[in-house]
Amino acid sequence: MKNLFIRPSCKSNLLRLPAKTVRLRRTEWLKNPGFRVAIRLPGMAASSCFKDLGKKLIIKRNGNILKMAVAAGFFLFLPLFFHPASEAAEKKYRILHIMSYHSPWDWTGDQFRAFQEALKGLDVEYKVVQMDTKRKSSEEWKEHIGKEARRLIDTWSPHLVYTNDDNAQKYVAKYYVNKDIPFVFSAVNADPKDYGFVGSKNITGILEQEHFVQTVKLLKEIAPHVSKIAVIVDDDPTWVGVMKKMKEKAPIHLADVNFIGWDVIRTFREYQQKVKEYQAKVDALGLLGVHTFKDEKGQNVPWQEVLQWTAENSQLPDFSFWKDRISFGTLAAVYVSAYEQGLAAGKIARGILTEGRSPSSYAMEPTVKGEPAISLARAKKLGLPVKSKLLLTVKVVKSFEWEK
């Protein structure tokens, strides 16, 4: 269906009328063979070839003749002469971004930067809520910051809310299922039905699909002897969905590897003990959640310190799914691109805002691009030679971040 745009010289509200018989003020009936007709607000520059039209206009389309009586002063816009940015430029949009974690951090920053790039050219006012749930992981904090975010939504009335990662869905977005405000998410690990999103009219987005099988295969290229792996996570609920997917895929795609442990750890001391215990029991570790381990005072130990301790005290090769882990000593990862997540979400948001598309018209699906990376510094520390052919095909981190 093509769009036919009619702009009156007088002030008018935006209308999008069905592709049937349409009657315009002071005009004859218009029998429209397959066009949608819309009245546009003034302020949009008309192509000069359509100015000063007479009172009658005849358009031929696919052999059909469309007669339109147009009052003097009306301008005609055909899609050929109408740039989509022109419509969007008339409106200033309010977008609220609710991040589950904090900034600056590459994971959150790259998503938001890419989201903004997808909306380049639009007049957007952004507000950002940092839930900071990696560093403040108590249930009391999550409930508190979730309420604050919901209060801002209700008072500011954004045109669209962009939420990323799971806590923003659990503590904010799920409360707006089937409401009027459109929501677009990215980097969601859980099944969308867990938040009530499936079938919702106003919520859609991009799922985070960890490149589990590819990561383990990359690890085995560096350490071919690996056949027994233990997976360690912190107590963030995000990992429930991640481990579920890993357990489903492992028997099918990694039949030569035995996963002997799936440990949920709550304190840094417990983590240290578990890593030391596994030195004689497994060939490698999968380090997923390392953000909410508590110290003796009940405070979260920074994940950078956790990984530095690991690199200095563990003789086991390890893997994860995120780029920033490699700089802090994790040996291998085929990481999810935060940029691709944000860009895909931004493209959906643009379609919702500028084309009038319903969020429900977009499928909730993951990005598919994974980026392989290895820590050459860690490989050397573990005494694992890396083939030059492999080095040419992956992102290589040559030193530990704490040594720079």
Phi, psi and omega in degrees: 000127179265163180253136174245121186253128177240127183243118177277156178283341178269164182291136182210151173282156179287126178235143173235106189261154182294156182280059177227201179293127184235136178247124177258152181301131179061034177228169172280169174296140181249115176268111192256110182275070173099012175259152163260140183246136180222140171270129182255151175294150175296162179109350179268126184290129180271144173297137188299334182288351180249005180280158175056046178289156174282188184279346177229142181226135178243126179243135175258129178221116180052041177084349178270148179254124181250115179262132182225125174269121185241126179295151180301139180096354177276144178242146181254135176240118172263152181307328181299330184250011183244122178266131183305328182294336182296318179294314184294328184294342181287339189242142173260126184259145172254120179237127176258124177255121178247109179262137180295333188247230187217171177220143007280136173196131185306320185299312180281321182296319180293323178296311183292321178299315180293321177301315180294323179297324179294337180257015180302137181099344176266152178271102187236132169257121181256143164234146186233133171247120175263108181288333172059039187275357171282321181269336177235092192255008179290152180296326180298317180294316182299318178295318181297309184289332175296318178295321179297318179295319180292325177296320179294320176301314185290330182269324184272335180052064180294156175287335181201146176243128177251115181245136175232149184068168197287324184296328177293334177281316185292322187256355180227293192300323185297340179282354183242018178301127179066021171272183185279329184285127177286141176239138173233129180246165170215162176058042177265124182270325183286165173292129181305334180293338178296335179256003181080016184283331184295124182087357180289144180278342191236004183231131175205178178163200189246127179275153177259113179251108181294143181269067187295305184297315180297323180293315179295323178293324175295317178301318181289336173293328179274321182231081186298341183284350185295123176223346178232127185229141171245139181251133181238134177225160171272191186268015175294131182297345178307324189285345178300310180292323180296312181294326178300315179294321179296317181295328178288323185276328187304310182295335184274315188253348182227055185295339182272004181239135178253120177266107190263352180207141175228085192262129173261116186248140183248336180236157180293323179297317178297320178298313180300317180296318182294317179298317179295321179297323184283349183304326182258003185248332184229171179261343183199162178239141169257111184256100183265281181272118179227025188257337190243022175292130183269143172271189183296337181266004180083010179266149179291131175281129179306136184299331178297321178291323178299314183287326176296315177302318181298312181297329183272345186235349181252137176259014181260134171297148182219168181216163172207193184235015186227140188300317186293339179295328184295321179295338180253028165101351175295135190291314189215149175199140161255100195268152174288133179279111177298324179298314180296324177299310182293322180295315179297319178295320179296323178295322176295314180300320179297317179297322179294315186284317189261338182251354181072020181287147176281139175306326182292348178280352178256132177287144173274108185213160182274160165284153187250350185279126175241145182245118179282142179210148176223154173264105179293328178298318180289321178301317179295319180297325179274354181073030181255113178289141180246126182296141181299327179298321179290320181299333181282348186246002182230162170285128184247126174254118190269346183217162176280144183300322183286353178264356183280000000 
